[in-house]
Amino acid sequence: MGDEPTDFNIKNYTIEDLVSIFDIDVVMSQGHLTAYLTKQINAYQKAGKTNYVAFFTQGLRRLLLHYDEMIAIITGEESEDDDQYQSKAVDEG
């Protein structure tokens, strides 16, 4: 994984931040993304790191909700509304 968070409030991270933290550098299907992050979540559960379990679970949910944005970030494609990618999402929690 990339830079692991010390701030576990998911609302403090953009989609781009999450892509970096979760070390996602290739386009993957939603199913592969879920499997990839579920493996990490399970490892944190076994280690008893509940803050990480919650953060990665919430992060997965946000990435699935903003899947197209995540793909645009990974591929470097410009969006129609680039400002939305730069703002922190507060609509999920």
C-alpha positions as CSV (number, residue, x, y, z in Angstrom):
1,M,0.0,0.0,0.0
2,G,1.0,3.6,-0.5
3,D,1.3,6.1,2.3
4,E,-1.0,4.7,5.0
5,P,-3.2,7.2,6.7
6,T,-2.9,8.4,10.3
7,D,-6.0,10.5,9.8
8,F,-8.8,7.9,9.6
9,N,-11.6,10.4,8.6
10,I,-12.4,9.3,5.1
11,K,-14.0,12.7,4.4
12,N,-10.6,14.3,4.6
13,Y,-9.4,12.5,1.4
14,T,-10.1,13.1,-2.2
15,I,-10.5,10.2,-4.7
16,E,-7.0,11.0,-5.9
17,D,-5.7,10.7,-2.4
18,L,-7.4,7.3,-2.0
19,V,-6.0,6.1,-5.3
20,S,-2.5,6.9,-4.0
21,I,-3.0,5.5,-0.5
22,F,-4.4,2.3,-1.9
23,D,-1.6,2.1,-4.5
24,I,-3.9,1.7,-7.4
25,D,-1.9,2.4,-10.6
26,V,-3.7,0.3,-13.2
27,V,-7.3,0.3,-14.4
28,M,-9.3,-2.6,-12.9
29,S,-12.9,-3.6,-12.9
30,Q,-15.1,-2.9,-9.9
31,G,-15.0,-6.6,-9.1
32,H,-11.2,-6.6,-9.1
33,L,-11.0,-3.4,-7.1
34,T,-13.3,-5.0,-4.5
35,A,-11.3,-8.2,-4.3
36,Y,-8.0,-6.2,-4.1
37,L,-9.1,-4.0,-1.2
38,T,-11.1,-6.8,0.5
39,K,-7.8,-8.7,0.8
40,Q,-6.3,-5.7,2.6
41,I,-9.3,-5.3,4.8
42,N,-9.1,-9.0,5.8
43,A,-5.4,-8.6,6.6
44,Y,-6.2,-5.6,8.9
45,Q,-9.1,-7.5,10.5
46,K,-6.7,-10.4,11.4
47,A,-4.2,-7.9,12.8
48,G,-6.9,-6.3,14.9
49,K,-6.5,-2.9,13.3
50,T,-10.1,-1.7,13.4
51,N,-9.3,1.9,12.3
52,Y,-7.7,0.5,9.1
53,V,-10.6,-1.9,8.5
54,A,-13.1,1.0,8.7
55,F,-11.0,3.3,6.6
56,F,-10.4,0.8,3.8
57,T,-14.0,-0.3,3.9
58,Q,-15.2,3.3,3.6
59,G,-12.6,4.0,1.0
60,L,-13.7,1.1,-1.1
61,R,-17.2,2.3,-1.0
62,R,-16.2,5.8,-2.1
63,L,-14.1,4.5,-5.0
64,L,-17.0,2.3,-6.2
65,L,-19.3,5.4,-6.0
66,H,-16.8,7.5,-7.9
67,Y,-15.5,4.7,-10.2
68,D,-15.4,6.8,-13.3
69,E,-13.4,9.6,-11.5
70,M,-11.0,7.0,-10.2
71,I,-10.4,5.7,-13.8
72,A,-9.9,9.2,-15.1
73,I,-7.2,9.8,-12.4
74,I,-5.4,6.5,-13.2
75,T,-5.4,7.1,-16.9
76,G,-4.7,10.8,-16.6
77,E,-7.7,11.8,-18.7
78,E,-9.2,15.2,-18.3
79,S,-12.8,15.3,-17.1
80,E,-15.5,17.7,-18.2
81,D,-15.5,19.2,-14.7
82,D,-12.0,18.9,-13.5
83,D,-12.8,20.9,-10.4
84,Q,-15.0,18.2,-9.0
85,Y,-11.9,15.9,-8.8
86,Q,-10.0,18.4,-6.8
87,S,-12.6,19.0,-4.2
88,K,-13.0,16.8,-1.2
89,A,-16.1,14.7,-1.2
90,V,-18.3,15.1,1.8
91,D,-21.4,13.6,0.4
92,E,-20.5,10.1,1.6
93,G,-19.5,8.9,5.0
